[in-house]
Amino acid sequence: MAVPARKTSKSKKNKRRGNKKLTVPPFSLNTSTGEYHRSHHYSLEEIKNRKK
């Protein structure tokens, strides 16, 4: 089994993990209801008022 020869320093470890971060999903303003919702997703008002 592979074992590292030396201990990985905190700075090396944190540099490697620097790209692993949370991102905020994009929101857009719905002009008909005036509410923000996720892009390419229905807002709650559109689901309630949708014709069946």
mmCIF entry with sequence, helices, sheets and N, C-alpha, C, O atoms, coordinates in Angstrom:
data_MODEL
# 
_entry.id   MODEL 
# 
_entity.id                         1 
_entity.type                       polymer 
_entity.pdbx_number_of_molecules   1 
# 
_entity_poly.entity_id                      1 
_entity_poly.type                           'polypeptide(L)' 
_entity_poly.nstd_linkage                   no 
_entity_poly.nstd_monomer                   no 
_entity_poly.pdbx_seq_one_letter_code       MAVPARKTSKSKKNKRRGNKKLTVPPFSLNTSTGEYHRSHHYSLEEIKNRKK 
_entity_poly.pdbx_seq_one_letter_code_can   MAVPARKTSKSKKNKRRGNKKLTVPPFSLNTSTGEYHRSHHYSLEEIKNRKK 
_entity_poly.pdbx_strand_id                 A 
# 
loop_
_entity_poly_seq.entity_id 
_entity_poly_seq.num 
_entity_poly_seq.mon_id 
_entity_poly_seq.hetero 
1 1  MET n 
1 2  ALA n 
1 3  VAL n 
1 4  PRO n 
1 5  ALA n 
1 6  ARG n 
1 7  LYS n 
1 8  THR n 
1 9  SER n 
1 10 LYS n 
1 11 SER n 
1 12 LYS n 
1 13 LYS n 
1 14 ASN n 
1 15 LYS n 
1 16 ARG n 
1 17 ARG n 
1 18 GLY n 
1 19 ASN n 
1 20 LYS n 
1 21 LYS n 
1 22 LEU n 
1 23 THR n 
1 24 VAL n 
1 25 PRO n 
1 26 PRO n 
1 27 PHE n 
1 28 SER n 
1 29 LEU n 
1 30 ASN n 
1 31 THR n 
1 32 SER n 
1 33 THR n 
1 34 GLY n 
1 35 GLU n 
1 36 TYR n 
1 37 HIS n 
1 38 ARG n 
1 39 SER n 
1 40 HIS n 
1 41 HIS n 
1 42 TYR n 
1 43 SER n 
1 44 LEU n 
1 45 GLU n 
1 46 GLU n 
1 47 ILE n 
1 48 LYS n 
1 49 ASN n 
1 50 ARG n 
1 51 LYS n 
1 52 LYS n 
# 
_struct_asym.id          A 
_struct_asym.entity_id   1 
# 
loop_
_struct_conf.conf_type_id 
_struct_conf.id 
_struct_conf.pdbx_PDB_helix_id 
_struct_conf.beg_label_comp_id 
_struct_conf.beg_label_asym_id 
_struct_conf.beg_label_seq_id 
_struct_conf.pdbx_beg_PDB_ins_code 
_struct_conf.end_label_comp_id 
_struct_conf.end_label_asym_id 
_struct_conf.end_label_seq_id 
_struct_conf.pdbx_end_PDB_ins_code 
_struct_conf.beg_auth_comp_id 
_struct_conf.beg_auth_asym_id 
_struct_conf.beg_auth_seq_id 
_struct_conf.end_auth_comp_id 
_struct_conf.end_auth_asym_id 
_struct_conf.end_auth_seq_id 
_struct_conf.pdbx_PDB_helix_class 
_struct_conf.details 
_struct_conf.pdbx_PDB_helix_length 
HELX_P HELX_P1 AA1 LYS A 10 ? ARG A 16 ? LYS A 10 ARG A 16 1 ? 7 
HELX_P HELX_P2 AA2 ARG A 17 ? ASN A 19 ? ARG A 17 ASN A 19 5 ? 3 
HELX_P HELX_P3 AA3 LEU A 44 ? ASN A 49 ? LEU A 44 ASN A 49 1 ? 6 
# 
_struct_conf_type.id          HELX_P 
_struct_conf_type.criteria    ? 
_struct_conf_type.reference   ? 
# 
_struct_sheet.id               AA1 
_struct_sheet.type             ? 
_struct_sheet.number_strands   2 
_struct_sheet.details          ? 
# 
_struct_sheet_order.sheet_id     AA1 
_struct_sheet_order.range_id_1   1 
_struct_sheet_order.range_id_2   2 
_struct_sheet_order.offset       ? 
_struct_sheet_order.sense        anti-parallel 
# 
loop_
_struct_sheet_range.sheet_id 
_struct_sheet_range.id 
_struct_sheet_range.beg_label_comp_id 
_struct_sheet_range.beg_label_asym_id 
_struct_sheet_range.beg_label_seq_id 
_struct_sheet_range.pdbx_beg_PDB_ins_code 
_struct_sheet_range.end_label_comp_id 
_struct_sheet_range.end_label_asym_id 
_struct_sheet_range.end_label_seq_id 
_struct_sheet_range.pdbx_end_PDB_ins_code 
_struct_sheet_range.beg_auth_comp_id 
_struct_sheet_range.beg_auth_asym_id 
_struct_sheet_range.beg_auth_seq_id 
_struct_sheet_range.end_auth_comp_id 
_struct_sheet_range.end_auth_asym_id 
_struct_sheet_range.end_auth_seq_id 
AA1 1 PHE A 27 ? LEU A 29 ? PHE A 27 LEU A 29 
AA1 2 TYR A 36 ? ARG A 38 ? TYR A 36 ARG A 38 
# 
loop_
_atom_site.group_PDB 
_atom_site.id 
_atom_site.type_symbol 
_atom_site.label_atom_id 
_atom_site.label_alt_id 
_atom_site.label_comp_id 
_atom_site.label_asym_id 
_atom_site.label_entity_id 
_atom_site.label_seq_id 
_atom_site.pdbx_PDB_ins_code 
_atom_site.Cartn_x 
_atom_site.Cartn_y 
_atom_site.Cartn_z 
_atom_site.occupancy 
_atom_site.B_iso_or_equiv 
_atom_site.pdbx_formal_charge 
_atom_site.auth_seq_id 
_atom_site.auth_comp_id 
_atom_site.auth_asym_id 
_atom_site.auth_atom_id 
_atom_site.pdbx_PDB_model_num 
ATOM 1   N N  . MET A 1 1  ? 0.843   -1.178 0.000   1.00 0.00 ? 1  MET A N  1 
ATOM 2   C CA . MET A 1 1  ? 0.000   0.000  0.000   1.00 0.00 ? 1  MET A CA 1 
ATOM 3   C C  . MET A 1 1  ? 0.888   1.241  0.000   1.00 0.00 ? 1  MET A C  1 
ATOM 4   O O  . MET A 1 1  ? 1.900   1.283  0.700   1.00 0.00 ? 1  MET A O  1 
ATOM 5   N N  . ALA A 1 2  ? 0.514   2.243  -0.777  1.00 0.00 ? 2  ALA A N  1 
ATOM 6   C CA . ALA A 1 2  ? 1.327   3.450  -0.900  1.00 0.00 ? 2  ALA A CA 1 
ATOM 7   C C  . ALA A 1 2  ? 1.184   4.327  0.338   1.00 0.00 ? 2  ALA A C  1 
ATOM 8   O O  . ALA A 1 2  ? 0.077   4.614  0.796   1.00 0.00 ? 2  ALA A O  1 
ATOM 9   N N  . VAL A 1 3  ? 2.333   4.745  0.868   1.00 0.00 ? 3  VAL A N  1 
ATOM 10  C CA . VAL A 1 3  ? 2.373   5.610  2.044   1.00 0.00 ? 3  VAL A CA 1 
ATOM 11  C C  . VAL A 1 3  ? 3.277   6.782  1.708   1.00 0.00 ? 3  VAL A C  1 
ATOM 12  O O  . VAL A 1 3  ? 4.361   6.573  1.163   1.00 0.00 ? 3  VAL A O  1 
ATOM 13  N N  . PRO A 1 4  ? 2.864   8.032  2.017   1.00 0.00 ? 4  PRO A N  1 
ATOM 14  C CA . PRO A 1 4  ? 3.731   9.166  1.718   1.00 0.00 ? 4  PRO A CA 1 
ATOM 15  C C  . PRO A 1 4  ? 5.000   9.142  2.556   1.00 0.00 ? 4  PRO A C  1 
ATOM 16  O O  . PRO A 1 4  ? 4.969   8.787  3.734   1.00 0.00 ? 4  PRO A O  1 
ATOM 17  N N  . ALA A 1 5  ? 6.112   9.521  1.944   1.00 0.00 ? 5  ALA A N  1 
ATOM 18  C CA . ALA A 1 5  ? 7.390   9.507  2.655   1.00 0.00 ? 5  ALA A CA 1 
ATOM 19  C C  . ALA A 1 5  ? 7.465   10.623 3.690   1.00 0.00 ? 5  ALA A C  1 
ATOM 20  O O  . ALA A 1 5  ? 8.112   10.463 4.725   1.00 0.00 ? 5  ALA A O  1 
ATOM 21  N N  . ARG A 1 6  ? 6.813   11.745 3.425   1.00 0.00 ? 6  ARG A N  1 
ATOM 22  C CA . ARG A 1 6  ? 6.835   12.889 4.340   1.00 0.00 ? 6  ARG A CA 1 
ATOM 23  C C  . ARG A 1 6  ? 5.413   13.363 4.616   1.00 0.00 ? 6  ARG A C  1 
ATOM 24  O O  . ARG A 1 6  ? 4.492   13.139 3.830   1.00 0.00 ? 6  ARG A O  1 
ATOM 25  N N  . LYS A 1 7  ? 5.270   14.023 5.757   1.00 0.00 ? 7  LYS A N  1 
ATOM 26  C CA . LYS A 1 7  ? 3.976   14.589 6.125   1.00 0.00 ? 7  LYS A CA 1 
ATOM 27  C C  . LYS A 1 7  ? 3.676   15.782 5.215   1.00 0.00 ? 7  LYS A C  1 
ATOM 28  O O  . LYS A 1 7  ? 4.552   16.609 4.961   1.00 0.00 ? 7  LYS A O  1 
ATOM 29  N N  . THR A 1 8  ? 2.437   15.868 4.727   1.00 0.00 ? 8  THR A N  1 
ATOM 30  C CA . THR A 1 8  ? 2.031   16.995 3.893   1.00 0.00 ? 8  THR A CA 1 
ATOM 31  C C  . THR A 1 8  ? 1.794   18.206 4.780   1.00 0.00 ? 8  THR A C  1 
ATOM 32  O O  . THR A 1 8  ? 1.054   18.126 5.761   1.00 0.00 ? 8  THR A O  1 
ATOM 33  N N  . SER A 1 9  ? 2.419   19.327 4.440   1.00 0.00 ? 9  SER A N  1 
ATOM 34  C CA . SER A 1 9  ? 2.293   20.533 5.258   1.00 0.00 ? 9  SER A CA 1 
ATOM 35  C C  . SER A 1 9  ? 0.884   21.116 5.140   1.00 0.00 ? 9  SER A C  1 
ATOM 36  O O  . SER A 1 9  ? 0.141   20.806 4.209   1.00 0.00 ? 9  SER A O  1 
ATOM 37  N N  . LYS A 1 10 ? 0.536   21.967 6.105   1.00 0.00 ? 10 LYS A N  1 
ATOM 38  C CA . LYS A 1 10 ? -0.791  22.592 6.109   1.00 0.00 ? 10 LYS A CA 1 
ATOM 39  C C  . LYS A 1 10 ? -0.973  23.480 4.891   1.00 0.00 ? 10 LYS A C  1 
ATOM 40  O O  . LYS A 1 10 ? -2.057  23.521 4.308   1.00 0.00 ? 10 LYS A O  1 
ATOM 41  N N  . SER A 1 11 ? 0.079   24.194 4.499   1.00 0.00 ? 11 SER A N  1 
ATOM 42  C CA . SER A 1 11 ? -0.043  25.093 3.348   1.00 0.00 ? 11 SER A CA 1 
ATOM 43  C C  . SER A 1 11 ? -0.240  24.307 2.052   1.00 0.00 ? 11 SER A C  1 
ATOM 44  O O  . SER A 1 11 ? -1.037  24.714 1.206   1.00 0.00 ? 11 SER A O  1 
ATOM 45  N N  . LYS A 1 12 ? 0.458   23.208 1.884   1.00 0.00 ? 12 LYS A N  1 
ATOM 46  C CA . LYS A 1 12 ? 0.280   22.367 0.695   1.00 0.00 ? 12 LYS A CA 1 
ATOM 47  C C  . LYS A 1 12 ? -1.136  21.817 0.640   1.00 0.00 ? 12 LYS A C  1 
ATOM 48  O O  . LYS A 1 12 ? -1.786  21.835 -0.405  1.00 0.00 ? 12 LYS A O  1 
ATOM 49  N N  . LYS A 1 13 ? -1.603  21.328 1.785   1.00 0.00 ? 13 LYS A N  1 
ATOM 50  C CA . LYS A 1 13 ? -2.931  20.737 1.867   1.00 0.00 ? 13 LYS A CA 1 
ATOM 51  C C  . LYS A 1 13 ? -4.003  21.781 1.565   1.00 0.00 ? 13 LYS A C  1 
ATOM 52  O O  . LYS A 1 13 ? -4.958  21.502 0.839   1.00 0.00 ? 13 LYS A O  1 
ATOM 53  N N  . ASN A 1 14 ? -3.845  22.989 2.125   1.00 0.00 ? 14 ASN A N  1 
ATOM 54  C CA . ASN A 1 14 ? -4.835  24.038 1.919   1.00 0.00 ? 14 ASN A CA 1 
ATOM 55  C C  . ASN A 1 14 ? -4.803  24.584 0.496   1.00 0.00 ? 14 ASN A C  1 
ATOM 56  O O  . ASN A 1 14 ? -5.842  24.986 -0.028  1.00 0.00 ? 14 ASN A O  1 
ATOM 57  N N  . LYS A 1 15 ? -3.634  24.607 -0.139  1.00 0.00 ? 15 LYS A N  1 
ATOM 58  C CA . LYS A 1 15 ? -3.548  25.035 -1.534  1.00 0.00 ? 15 LYS A CA 1 
ATOM 59  C C  . LYS A 1 15 ? -4.284  24.052 -2.435  1.00 0.00 ? 15 LYS A C  1 
ATOM 60  O O  . LYS A 1 15 ? -4.962  24.453 -3.381  1.00 0.00 ? 15 LYS A O  1 
ATOM 61  N N  . ARG A 1 16 ? -4.150  22.784 -2.140  1.00 0.00 ? 16 ARG A N  1 
ATOM 62  C CA . ARG A 1 16 ? -4.811  21.759 -2.932  1.00 0.00 ? 16 ARG A CA 1 
ATOM 63  C C  . ARG A 1 16 ? -6.328  21.844 -2.759  1.00 0.00 ? 16 ARG A C  1 
ATOM 64  O O  . ARG A 1 16 ? -7.080  21.628 -3.709  1.00 0.00 ? 16 ARG A O  1 
ATOM 65  N N  . ARG A 1 17 ? -6.767  22.157 -1.557  1.00 0.00 ? 17 ARG A N  1 
ATOM 66  C CA . ARG A 1 17 ? -8.196  22.227 -1.265  1.00 0.00 ? 17 ARG A CA 1 
ATOM 67  C C  . ARG A 1 17 ? -8.790  23.600 -1.556  1.00 0.00 ? 17 ARG A C  1 
ATOM 68  O O  . ARG A 1 17 ? -9.971  23.825 -1.292  1.00 0.00 ? 17 ARG A O  1 
ATOM 69  N N  . GLY A 1 18 ? -8.005  24.507 -2.086  1.00 0.00 ? 18 GLY A N  1 
ATOM 70  C CA . GLY A 1 18 ? -8.485  25.857 -2.355  1.00 0.00 ? 18 GLY A CA 1 
ATOM 71  C C  . GLY A 1 18 ? -9.569  25.908 -3.412  1.00 0.00 ? 18 GLY A C  1 
ATOM 72  O O  . GLY A 1 18 ? -10.417 26.800 -3.382  1.00 0.00 ? 18 GLY A O  1 
ATOM 73  N N  . ASN A 1 19 ? -9.560  24.961 -4.353  1.00 0.00 ? 19 ASN A N  1 
ATOM 74  C CA . ASN A 1 19 ? -10.559 24.949 -5.418  1.00 0.00 ? 19 ASN A CA 1 
ATOM 75  C C  . ASN A 1 19 ? -11.857 24.297 -4.995  1.00 0.00 ? 19 ASN A C  1 
ATOM 76  O O  . ASN A 1 19 ? -12.850 24.372 -5.718  1.00 0.00 ? 19 ASN A O  1 
ATOM 77  N N  . LYS A 1 20 ? -11.868 23.665 -3.848  1.00 0.00 ? 20 LYS A N  1 
ATOM 78  C CA . LYS A 1 20 ? -13.047 22.947 -3.376  1.00 0.00 ? 20 LYS A CA 1 
ATOM 79  C C  . LYS A 1 20 ? -13.877 23.894 -2.516  1.00 0.00 ? 20 LYS A C  1 
ATOM 80  O O  . LYS A 1 20 ? -13.732 23.910 -1.294  1.00 0.00 ? 20 LYS A O  1 
ATOM 81  N N  . LYS A 1 21 ? -14.739 24.678 -3.142  1.00 0.00 ? 21 LYS A N  1 
ATOM 82  C CA . LYS A 1 21 ? -15.514 25.671 -2.407  1.00 0.00 ? 21 LYS A CA 1 
ATOM 83  C C  . LYS A 1 21 ? -16.964 25.660 -2.878  1.00 0.00 ? 21 LYS A C  1 
ATOM 84  O O  . LYS A 1 21 ? -17.285 25.126 -3.939  1.00 0.00 ? 21 LYS A O  1 
ATOM 85  N N  . LEU A 1 22 ? -17.822 26.253 -2.076  1.00 0.00 ? 22 LEU A N  1 
ATOM 86  C CA . LEU A 1 22 ? -19.231 26.341 -2.418  1.00 0.00 ? 22 LEU A CA 1 
ATOM 87  C C  . LEU A 1 22 ? -19.454 27.472 -3.409  1.00 0.00 ? 22 LEU A C  1 
ATOM 88  O O  . LEU A 1 22 ? -18.782 28.503 -3.359  1.00 0.00 ? 22 LEU A O  1 
ATOM 89  N N  . THR A 1 23 ? -20.399 27.267 -4.302  1.00 0.00 ? 23 THR A N  1 
ATOM 90  C CA . THR A 1 23 ? -20.751 28.303 -5.257  1.00 0.00 ? 23 THR A CA 1 
ATOM 91  C C  . THR A 1 23 ? -22.232 28.645 -5.087  1.00 0.00 ? 23 THR A C  1 
ATOM 92  O O  . THR A 1 23 ? -23.038 27.781 -4.742  1.00 0.00 ? 23 THR A O  1 
ATOM 93  N N  . VAL A 1 24 ? -22.577 29.891 -5.327  1.00 0.00 ? 24 VAL A N  1 
ATOM 94  C CA . VAL A 1 24 ? -23.959 30.345 -5.224  1.00 0.00 ? 24 VAL A CA 1 
ATOM 95  C C  . VAL A 1 24 ? -24.651 30.079 -6.556  1.00 0.00 ? 24 VAL A C  1 
ATOM 96  O O  . VAL A 1 24 ? -24.133 30.472 -7.601  1.00 0.00 ? 24 VAL A O  1 
ATOM 97  N N  . PRO A 1 25 ? -25.814 29.419 -6.542  1.00 0.00 ? 25 PRO A N  1 
ATOM 98  C CA . PRO A 1 25 ? -26.501 29.175 -7.808  1.00 0.00 ? 25 PRO A CA 1 
ATOM 99  C C  . PRO A 1 25 ? -27.013 30.482 -8.407  1.00 0.00 ? 25 PRO A C  1 
ATOM 100 O O  . PRO A 1 25 ? -27.362 31.399 -7.664  1.00 0.00 ? 25 PRO A O  1 
ATOM 101 N N  . PRO A 1 26 ? -27.066 30.585 -9.738  1.00 0.00 ? 26 PRO A N  1 
ATOM 102 C CA . PRO A 1 26 ? -27.505 31.834 -10.367 1.00 0.00 ? 26 PRO A CA 1 
ATOM 103 C C  . PRO A 1 26 ? -29.008 32.053 -10.193 1.00 0.00 ? 26 PRO A C  1 
ATOM 104 O O  . PRO A 1 26 ? -29.805 31.134 -10.381 1.00 0.00 ? 26 PRO A O  1 
ATOM 105 N N  . PHE A 1 27 ? -29.381 33.276 -9.833  1.00 0.00 ? 27 PHE A N  1 
ATOM 106 C CA . PHE A 1 27 ? -30.782 33.647 -9.676  1.00 0.00 ? 27 PHE A CA 1 
ATOM 107 C C  . PHE A 1 27 ? -31.140 34.676 -10.733 1.00 0.00 ? 27 PHE A C  1 
ATOM 108 O O  . PHE A 1 27 ? -30.299 35.467 -11.161 1.00 0.00 ? 27 PHE A O  1 
ATOM 109 N N  . SER A 1 28 ? -32.405 34.653 -11.147 1.00 0.00 ? 28 SER A N  1 
ATOM 110 C CA . SER A 1 28 ? -32.881 35.649 -12.100 1.00 0.00 ? 28 SER A CA 1 
ATOM 111 C C  . SER A 1 28 ? -34.218 36.188 -11.608 1.00 0.00 ? 28 SER A C  1 
ATOM 112 O O  . SER A 1 28 ? -34.928 35.525 -10.851 1.00 0.00 ? 28 SER A O  1 
ATOM 113 N N  . LEU A 1 29 ? -34.548 37.388 -12.043 1.00 0.00 ? 29 LEU A N  1 
ATOM 114 C CA . LEU A 1 29 ? -35.775 38.053 -11.621 1.00 0.00 ? 29 LEU A CA 1 
ATOM 115 C C  . LEU A 1 29 ? -36.892 37.712 -12.589 1.00 0.00 ? 29 LEU A C  1 
ATOM 116 O O  . LEU A 1 29 ? -36.752 37.882 -13.800 1.00 0.00 ? 29 LEU A O  1 
ATOM 117 N N  . ASN A 1 30 ? -38.002 37.231 -12.047 1.00 0.00 ? 30 ASN A N  1 
ATOM 118 C CA . ASN A 1 30 ? -39.170 36.927 -12.860 1.00 0.00 ? 30 ASN A CA 1 
ATOM 119 C C  . ASN A 1 30 ? -39.945 38.223 -13.063 1.00 0.00 ? 30 ASN A C  1 
ATOM 120 O O  . ASN A 1 30 ? -40.360 38.850 -12.089 1.00 0.00 ? 30 ASN A O  1 
ATOM 121 N N  . THR A 1 31 ? -40.145 38.631 -14.305 1.00 0.00 ? 31 THR A N  1 
ATOM 122 C CA . THR A 1 31 ? -40.788 39.918 -14.579 1.00 0.00 ? 31 THR A CA 1 
ATOM 123 C C  . THR A 1 31 ? -42.281 39.889 -14.287 1.00 0.00 ? 31 THR A C  1 
ATOM 124 O O  . THR A 1 31 ? -42.854 40.922 -13.941 1.00 0.00 ? 31 THR A O  1 
ATOM 125 N N  . SER A 1 32 ? -42.926 38.735 -14.416 1.00 0.00 ? 32 SER A N  1 
ATOM 126 C CA . SER A 1 32 ? -44.375 38.680 -14.196 1.00 0.00 ? 32 SER A CA 1 
ATOM 127 C C  . SER A 1 32 ? -44.727 38.712 -12.715 1.00 0.00 ? 32 SER A C  1 
ATOM 128 O O  . SER A 1 32 ? -45.718 39.338 -12.338 1.00 0.00 ? 32 SER A O  1 
ATOM 129 N N  . THR A 1 33 ? -43.934 38.046 -11.860 1.00 0.00 ? 33 THR A N  1 
ATOM 130 C CA . THR A 1 33 ? -44.241 38.013 -10.425 1.00 0.00 ? 33 THR A CA 1 
ATOM 131 C C  . THR A 1 33 ? -43.351 38.940 -9.616  1.00 0.00 ? 33 THR A C  1 
ATOM 132 O O  . THR A 1 33 ? -43.711 39.311 -8.499  1.00 0.00 ? 33 THR A O  1 
ATOM 133 N N  . GLY A 1 34 ? -42.197 39.323 -10.149 1.00 0.00 ? 34 GLY A N  1 
ATOM 134 C CA . GLY A 1 34 ? -41.282 40.194 -9.419  1.00 0.00 ? 34 GLY A CA 1 
ATOM 135 C C  . GLY A 1 34 ? -40.460 39.468 -8.375  1.00 0.00 ? 34 GLY A C  1 
ATOM 136 O O  . GLY A 1 34 ? -39.859 40.110 -7.512  1.00 0.00 ? 34 GLY A O  1 
ATOM 137 N N  . GLU A 1 35 ? -40.416 38.142 -8.430  1.00 0.00 ? 35 GLU A N  1 
ATOM 138 C CA . GLU A 1 35 ? -39.655 37.351 -7.464  1.00 0.00 ? 35 GLU A CA 1 
ATOM 139 C C  . GLU A 1 35 ? -38.397 36.793 -8.115  1.00 0.00 ? 35 GLU A C  1 
ATOM 140 O O  . GLU A 1 35 ? -38.321 36.624 -9.332  1.00 0.00 ? 35 GLU A O  1 
ATOM 141 N N  . TYR A 1 36 ? -37.426 36.517 -7.276  1.00 0.00 ? 36 TYR A N  1 
ATOM 142 C CA . TYR A 1 36 ? -36.212 35.864 -7.745  1.00 0.00 ? 36 TYR A CA 1 
ATOM 143 C C  . TYR A 1 36 ? -36.403 34.357 -7.711  1.00 0.00 ? 36 TYR A C  1 
ATOM 144 O O  . TYR A 1 36 ? -37.043 33.826 -6.804  1.00 0.00 ? 36 TYR A O  1 
ATOM 145 N N  . HIS A 1 37 ? -35.850 33.675 -8.694  1.00 0.00 ? 37 HIS A N  1 
ATOM 146 C CA . HIS A 1 37 ? -35.893 32.217 -8.732  1.00 0.00 ? 37 HIS A CA 1 
ATOM 147 C C  . HIS A 1 37 ? -34.647 31.724 -9.442  1.00 0.00 ? 37 HIS A C  1 
ATOM 148 O O  . HIS A 1 37 ? -33.962 32.490 -10.120 1.00 0.00 ? 37 HIS A O  1 
ATOM 149 N N  . ARG A 1 38 ? -34.358 30.442 -9.284  1.00 0.00 ? 38 ARG A N  1 
ATOM 150 C CA . ARG A 1 38 ? -33.191 29.870 -9.951  1.00 0.00 ? 38 ARG A CA 1 
ATOM 151 C C  . ARG A 1 38 ? -33.408 29.850 -11.450 1.00 0.00 ? 38 ARG A C  1 
ATOM 152 O O  . ARG A 1 38 ? -34.526 29.645 -11.923 1.00 0.00 ? 38 ARG A O  1 
ATOM 153 N N  . SER A 1 39 ? -32.352 30.059 -12.185 1.00 0.00 ? 39 SER A N  1 
ATOM 154 C CA . SER A 1 39 ? -32.436 30.055 -13.641 1.00 0.00 ? 39 SER A CA 1 
ATOM 155 C C  . SER A 1 39 ? -32.874 28.678 -14.132 1.00 0.00 ? 39 SER A C  1 
ATOM 156 O O  . SER A 1 39 ? -32.406 27.655 -13.631 1.00 0.00 ? 39 SER A O  1 
ATOM 157 N N  . HIS A 1 40 ? -33.761 28.660 -15.101 1.00 0.00 ? 40 HIS A N  1 
ATOM 158 C CA . HIS A 1 40 ? -34.288 27.441 -15.716 1.00 0.00 ? 40 HIS A CA 1 
ATOM 159 C C  . HIS A 1 40 ? -35.094 26.603 -14.727 1.00 0.00 ? 40 HIS A C  1 
ATOM 160 O O  . HIS A 1 40 ? -35.224 25.394 -14.915 1.00 0.00 ? 40 HIS A O  1 
ATOM 161 N N  . HIS A 1 41 ? -35.637 27.218 -13.680 1.00 0.00 ? 41 HIS A N  1 
ATOM 162 C CA . HIS A 1 41 ? -36.514 26.544 -12.725 1.00 0.00 ? 41 HIS A CA 1 
ATOM 163 C C  . HIS A 1 41 ? -37.782 27.391 -12.576 1.00 0.00 ? 41 HIS A C  1 
ATOM 164 O O  . HIS A 1 41 ? -37.741 28.613 -12.711 1.00 0.00 ? 41 HIS A O  1 
ATOM 165 N N  . TYR A 1 42 ? -38.899 26.730 -12.298 1.00 0.00 ? 42 TYR A N  1 
ATOM 166 C CA . TYR A 1 42 ? -40.141 27.451 -12.063 1.00 0.00 ? 42 TYR A CA 1 
ATOM 167 C C  . TYR A 1 42 ? -40.116 28.103 -10.692 1.00 0.00 ? 42 TYR A C  1 
ATOM 168 O O  . TYR A 1 42 ? -39.522 27.568 -9.757  1.00 0.00 ? 42 TYR A O  1 
ATOM 169 N N  . SER A 1 43 ? -40.768 29.273 -10.569 1.00 0.00 ? 43 SER A N  1 
ATOM 170 C CA . SER A 1 43 ? -40.981 29.867 -9.256  1.00 0.00 ? 43 SER A CA 1 
ATOM 171 C C  . SER A 1 43 ? -42.262 29.263 -8.678  1.00 0.00 ? 43 SER A C  1 
ATOM 172 O O  . SER A 1 43 ? -43.039 28.649 -9.409  1.00 0.00 ? 43 SER A O  1 
ATOM 173 N N  . LEU A 1 44 ? -42.486 29.431 -7.384  1.00 0.00 ? 44 LEU A N  1 
ATOM 174 C CA . LEU A 1 44 ? -43.656 28.833 -6.744  1.00 0.00 ? 44 LEU A CA 1 
ATOM 175 C C  . LEU A 1 44 ? -44.959 29.406 -7.290  1.00 0.00 ? 44 LEU A C  1 
ATOM 176 O O  . LEU A 1 44 ? -45.941 28.678 -7.436  1.00 0.00 ? 44 LEU A O  1 
ATOM 177 N N  . GLU A 1 45 ? -44.977 30.696 -7.592  1.00 0.00 ? 45 GLU A N  1 
ATOM 178 C CA . GLU A 1 45 ? -46.188 31.321 -8.124  1.00 0.00 ? 45 GLU A CA 1 
ATOM 179 C C  . GLU A 1 45 ? -46.541 30.758 -9.497  1.00 0.00 ? 45 GLU A C  1 
ATOM 180 O O  . GLU A 1 45 ? -47.720 30.575 -9.798  1.00 0.00 ? 45 GLU A O  1 
ATOM 181 N N  . GLU A 1 46 ? -45.560 30.485 -10.322 1.00 0.00 ? 46 GLU A N  1 
ATOM 182 C CA . GLU A 1 46 ? -45.830 29.935 -11.647 1.00 0.00 ? 46 GLU A CA 1 
ATOM 183 C C  . GLU A 1 46 ? -46.404 28.531 -11.545 1.00 0.00 ? 46 GLU A C  1 
ATOM 184 O O  . GLU A 1 46 ? -47.250 28.149 -12.355 1.00 0.00 ? 46 GLU A O  1 
ATOM 185 N N  . ILE A 1 47 ? -45.961 27.764 -10.570 1.00 0.00 ? 47 ILE A N  1 
ATOM 186 C CA . ILE A 1 47 ? -46.474 26.408 -10.393 1.00 0.00 ? 47 ILE A CA 1 
ATOM 187 C C  . ILE A 1 47 ? -47.927 26.456 -9.926  1.00 0.00 ? 47 ILE A C  1 
ATOM 188 O O  . ILE A 1 47 ? -48.756 25.675 -10.393 1.00 0.00 ? 47 ILE A O  1 
ATOM 189 N N  . LYS A 1 48 ? -48.241 27.379 -8.999  1.00 0.00 ? 48 LYS A N  1 
ATOM 190 C CA . LYS A 1 48 ? -49.606 27.488 -8.475  1.00 0.00 ? 48 LYS A CA 1 
ATOM 191 C C  . LYS A 1 48 ? -50.580 27.985 -9.535  1.00 0.00 ? 48 LYS A C  1 
ATOM 192 O O  . LYS A 1 48 ? -51.714 27.510 -9.609  1.00 0.00 ? 48 LYS A O  1 
ATOM 193 N N  . ASN A 1 49 ? -50.144 28.938 -10.357 1.00 0.00 ? 49 ASN A N  1 
ATOM 194 C CA . ASN A 1 49 ? -51.031 29.563 -11.332 1.00 0.00 ? 49 ASN A CA 1 
ATOM 195 C C  . ASN A 1 49 ? -51.035 28.872 -12.692 1.00 0.00 ? 49 ASN A C  1 
ATOM 196 O O  . ASN A 1 49 ? -51.714 29.326 -13.612 1.00 0.00 ? 49 ASN A O  1 
ATOM 197 N N  . ARG A 1 50 ? -50.291 27.788 -12.828 1.00 0.00 ? 50 ARG A N  1 
ATOM 198 C CA . ARG A 1 50 ? -50.195 27.106 -14.115 1.00 0.00 ? 50 ARG A CA 1 
ATOM 199 C C  . ARG A 1 50 ? -51.528 26.457 -14.477 1.00 0.00 ? 50 ARG A C  1 
ATOM 200 O O  . ARG A 1 50 ? -52.184 25.863 -13.621 1.00 0.00 ? 50 ARG A O  1 
ATOM 201 N N  . LYS A 1 51 ? -51.926 26.566 -15.732 1.00 0.00 ? 51 LYS A N  1 
ATOM 202 C CA . LYS A 1 51 ? -53.180 25.957 -16.176 1.00 0.00 ? 51 LYS A CA 1 
ATOM 203 C C  . LYS A 1 51 ? -53.010 24.452 -16.255 1.00 0.00 ? 51 LYS A C  1 
ATOM 204 O O  . LYS A 1 51 ? -51.966 23.953 -16.675 1.00 0.00 ? 51 LYS A O  1 
ATOM 205 N N  . LYS A 1 52 ? -54.036 23.744 -15.852 1.00 0.00 ? 52 LYS A N  1 
ATOM 206 C CA . LYS A 1 52 ? -53.972 22.273 -15.855 1.00 0.00 ? 52 LYS A CA 1 
ATOM 207 C C  . LYS A 1 52 ? -54.724 21.703 -17.026 1.00 0.00 ? 52 LYS A C  1 
ATOM 208 O O  . LYS A 1 52 ? -54.778 20.484 -17.191 1.00 0.00 ? 52 LYS A O  1 
# 
